[in-house]
C-alpha cells in the first residue's frame, strides 16, 4: 500500500492527479497540503474523487519553514512526495515567484527528508530551458541559457535545488504548455493561447474561404492536461532510478501557424495558406513588432486592457528550444500525445461555454433577453410594472425592486401565472445601507445580474415662484431621481466589470430635451442622471458595460395623476412606454428618443432665445393647477 503527500493538490493538474491516485488499488492515504483557510475548497473538490475518505488535508503553507505543518499533523509515513505547488503565471513578479517556487521547493525538500519519503517527485517546467536554441534533451539542464522572466528563473532555481540535494531520491517532470482536457475541453483559467480566442472568434466572422498570408512567428509546444496527468501517474509508479528527468511534451514543435489553422478550422475562420519563412525580413519584423507591443504595454498604463493580453505573456508564446522526449515516450509505451488539431474544437467549445469573457452578452434560444436577469426599480406600478411583464414575456427574469412588498408580490404572482419567473426585492433606494443590502442579497441569491432599469422616480410640477421656500422639493427629486440610480449603478459596477457585461437603462424624460416649464426640480434631476451616464459610458465601455437613456414622453401612470392639467394632454400608456424600454434593452442604443424631443433639442441648440420665448408663452398660457408631488 502506498501513501502520498501532494502540494498544489487543488490546482488544475493536482486535483486530477489525486483522483487517479485514489483510484489505484494500492492507494492507502493521500495527504494534501492546504492553507488553513482552504479546507472548504479541498472538501468541495474531494466530493468528486473516488475513495475520498482516503484524503487527509494537512494545514500548512508552502512558503513557511517546515511547510507550516504542526508536529501533530505530520504524516507517519510517506512513500511519494509529489510537488506540484508553484506559481504558474508569467505576470507574477520576483517576490512571489521566489517565495513560492524557490523557497517553497526548499521547504518541500526538507519535509521529504524529515518524513523519510521514498521519492520526491518534482513537477518542474520546460521553462527551465529559457531561451536556449536547438535541441534540449531530458538530461540537459544548465547549458548557460538566458532566463528571461522571474518565472523562468525561479523554475530553474527550484529544479536546481532538487538536483543538488542528496537527502531524498528524486525525479523531475517537465510539462510543456498545458491546455485543457482533450476529451472534455475543461480548463480552469484563461492562459497562454486562450488569450487569443476572442480575437479568433472575431476573425471567424470573415468568410471561411478567404485565404490569409502570415509570418512564421515560431513554434510552441502544447499538451492537454489529461495526457500530463496520465503520464505522471504512470511514471511516478514505474521503476526508474533517482535523478531521472521526463519531458511531458509534444514530440514535435507546433508552429503558431499550425495552431492557428487548427483553431480556425474548428471555428470556420479563414486559414493561413502561406507564411513567410522565419529568416525573411517580414517575419523578423513581425516578431520585433510583437516584442515592441509587449514593451509598450508594460510602459503605458491601461494598454493591456485595450488589447486584453498581458504584455508579460506576448514574448513567451513560442519556444526557441526543441524538447527531446525520446526517453519519456519509451517509458510511457502506448501513451501518446494527441495531435492538437484532433482536440482544438473541444477546447474552443469549452472556452466558449465557460471561459469566454463575453459569453454573458450572447442571446438565449428565445432571443436577446432570454434568460437575462434584469433589475427593474419602481416595478410595483406604471412603467416598471409594464416593463416587468414585457421582459418576462421575452424570457427574461425580472428582479422586482420597489418600496412596497405586497404590490411587488402581486406583480410577481401575475408573471408566474403567465408562465414566467420573477423575484421580489423590496428596498428604499434613497438609503445607502438599504441599497448595499439589496445588491448583496441579489448577488447571493441570483447567478448573475445582466441588466438594470432605473425607473423609480419622483415628479414635481411647480413653478419657481411657488418654490422659493421649498428647497426640499429639489432635494427629494435628486434623492430618488439621481442619487438612488447612481447608488445602485455604483453597487453593481464591480459585478458587471467582473462579467465583462452589463447594460443600464435610465428612464429620463423628454422634458430634458424640451425644457418644459414648471419642472425645474424634476428635469434637473433627470438631466444630472443623463450626464452621469454619458460620462460613465466612456469609462466602462472597455469592460462591456453600456448605457441607454430613454427620454420618455408623457405616460399615463400614477406619477402624473396628481397633476390634473395633464388630463387634457395626450399621454402614452405604460405598455407603450415599456416597449421603449424593451427596445433599449434589446438594441442597446445610446438613447431612445421620440421625434418631437429630438426636434425640440435641435431647435434649442440652433435658436435658444427663440425657444425660451416660445416656452415662456406656454408657461403663461398653461395654468399652474393644483397638484402634489408624486412618485
Secondary structure, DSSP 8 states (H G I E B T S, - for coil): -EEEEEESTTSTTHHHHHHHHHHSTTEEEEEEEE-GGGHHHHHHHHTTSTTGGGEEEEE--TTSGGGG--GGG--S--SEEEE------TT--HHHHIIIIIIHHHHHHHHHHHTT-SEEEEE--GGGGTT--EEE-TT---SS----SHHHHHHHHHHHHHHH--SS-EEEEEE-EEES-TTT---SS--GGGGGHHHHHHHTTS-TT--EEEE---EE-EEEHHHHHHHHHHHHHS---TTEEEEES-SS-EEHHHHHHHHHHHHT---EEEEE-TTSHHHHHHHHHHHHHHHHHHHSTTHHHHH-S-HHHHTTSSBSEEE--HHHHHHHTT-----HHHHHHHHHHHIIIII-TTGGGS-BTTBTTTT-EEEEETTTSHHHHHHHHHHHHTT-EEEEEES-HHHHHHHHHHHHHTT--EEEEE--TT-HHHHHHHHHHHHHHSS---EEEE----B----GGG-TT-HHHHHHHHIIIIIHHHHHHHHHHHHHHHHT-EEEEEEEETHHHHT-TT-HHHHHHHHHHHHHHHHHHHHHGGGTEEEEEEEE--B-SHHHHT-GGGGGS--B-HHHHHHHHHHHHHH--SEE--HHHHHHHHHHHH-HHHHHHHHHHHHHHS-------B-
